[in-house]
Amino acid sequence: MAALTGSLRPIVAPTPANQLLPFEKALLQATASALQPAEAVLLAKQVDCINHIRRPSDWKRIEFQCKRWFLVRWPAQLLFDRTEAFRLATIACQFGAKDALVDVWAEGGHVSALESAVGLSGLSIAGPLNILGVHPAI
């Protein structure tokens, strides 16, 4: 019983919750090539503002937020004109030998998520990322 009352070390995630993983950063940077130049600049600035990342256990949808004072607050000057949910781009890529399509979404005027039919965690450890093509939203 004494072993149960001792201090337990907390479970620590492999990366901080507010740090973009290399594949996430690469996918967001690739998205910029599908946008108009002014929107690409806004996207880059939005990526710099991301300070909270939600990765559910299945990693099929990774959500990005800019939080200030415990609330989601994106700087107004960095928002896209469109505020409804819309797809910024679809990225065809390979993680090692595994093919995947990743949708990049915006909502509320800012980049909001990466979404894939297959969990991105399993893909990210399958091998290096190779971006095959970036398809702009229609």
C-alpha atoms as one frame of an Amber mdcrd trajectory, in Angstrom:
protein
   0.000   0.000   0.000   2.899   2.334   0.665   3.914   2.139  -2.966   0.562
   3.590  -4.020   0.838   6.637  -1.756   4.306   7.680  -2.952   4.747  10.558
  -5.340   4.059   9.570  -8.908   5.790  11.170 -11.821   3.316  12.815 -14.187
   2.859  11.370 -17.641   4.535  13.746 -20.047   3.595  14.003 -23.700   6.504
  13.605 -26.141   6.120  17.236 -27.226   4.621  20.256 -25.493   0.967  20.839
 -26.346   1.758  24.251 -27.792   4.543  23.170 -30.130   3.919  22.272 -33.754
   5.394  18.956 -34.775   7.643  19.040 -37.867   5.049  17.369 -40.107   2.331
  19.795 -38.924   4.561  22.767 -39.696   5.442  21.334 -43.136   1.772  20.765
 -44.014   0.827  24.298 -42.950   3.720  25.774 -44.935   2.694  23.761 -47.996
  -0.841  25.127 -47.642   0.478  28.636 -48.264   1.367  27.662 -51.854  -2.356
  27.094 -52.564  -3.369  30.563 -51.358  -3.258  34.043 -52.835  -0.085  35.927
 -51.747  -1.927  38.148 -49.233  -3.661  35.128 -47.684  -0.369  33.203 -47.575
   1.154  36.025 -45.507  -1.834  35.941 -43.145  -1.527  32.162 -42.816   2.165
  32.424 -41.903   1.344  35.001 -39.231  -1.503  32.846 -37.917   0.842  29.853
 -37.657   3.182  32.003 -35.564   0.255  32.766 -33.212  -0.665  29.130 -32.556
  -0.034  28.463 -28.886  -2.480  25.657 -28.156  -2.833  22.436 -30.131  -5.473
  19.797 -29.509  -4.515  16.323 -30.657  -7.292  13.805 -29.822  -6.239  10.213
 -29.255  -7.025   9.167 -32.847  -5.123  12.153 -34.354  -7.555  12.323 -37.281
  -8.251  16.007 -36.618  -5.562  18.220 -35.098  -6.952  21.589 -33.982  -5.032
  24.852 -33.643  -5.859  27.762 -31.359  -4.441  31.077 -30.279  -5.257  31.495
 -26.608  -4.870  34.624 -24.509  -6.164  34.823 -20.969  -7.466  31.249 -21.236
  -9.794  32.131 -24.126  -9.395  31.572 -27.853  -8.544  35.003 -29.220  -6.962
  35.418 -32.615  -5.620  38.894 -33.475  -8.284  40.576 -35.637  -5.741  41.969
 -38.106  -4.590  38.421 -38.983  -7.982  36.966 -39.889  -9.092  35.949 -43.373
 -12.095  37.779 -44.849 -14.165  34.577 -44.805 -15.358  33.575 -41.347 -17.388
  30.444 -42.152 -15.707  27.043 -42.026 -13.906  26.369 -45.301 -11.116  24.187
 -46.638  -7.894  26.048 -47.362  -6.278  23.176 -49.263  -5.981  19.425 -49.632
  -2.454  18.069 -49.507  -1.516  14.774 -51.142   1.448  13.355 -49.282   3.364
  10.257 -48.307   4.628   9.358 -44.871   7.261   6.760 -45.712   5.384   4.391
 -48.034   1.901   5.345 -46.789  -0.192   7.710 -48.924  -2.514  10.228 -47.308
  -4.752  13.152 -48.124  -4.764  15.902 -45.501  -7.339  18.690 -45.510  -6.376
  22.019 -43.972  -9.393  23.887 -42.565 -10.102  27.464 -41.580 -12.941  28.605
 -39.354 -13.717  31.967 -37.817 -11.232  33.603 -40.191  -8.178  31.593 -39.080
  -6.489  28.266 -39.726  -8.262  25.783 -37.487  -7.289  22.176 -38.195  -5.554
  19.435 -40.120  -7.848  16.537 -40.948  -7.175  13.105 -42.407  -9.139   9.875
 -42.774  -6.173   8.061 -41.217  -4.691   9.047 -37.859  -1.786  11.423 -38.382
   0.154  10.028 -35.425   0.495   6.635 -37.057   1.396   8.242 -40.349   3.995
  10.556 -38.847   5.991   7.630 -37.490   5.690   5.621 -40.725   8.539   7.528
 -42.339   9.595  10.915 -43.638   6.991  13.268 -45.079   6.963  13.776 -48.826
   4.461  16.295 -50.170   3.237  15.163 -53.586   0.821  17.982 -54.342  -1.189
  20.820 -52.865  -4.698  21.294 -54.211  -6.400  24.624 -53.500  -9.966  24.719
 -52.270 -12.585  25.134 -54.988
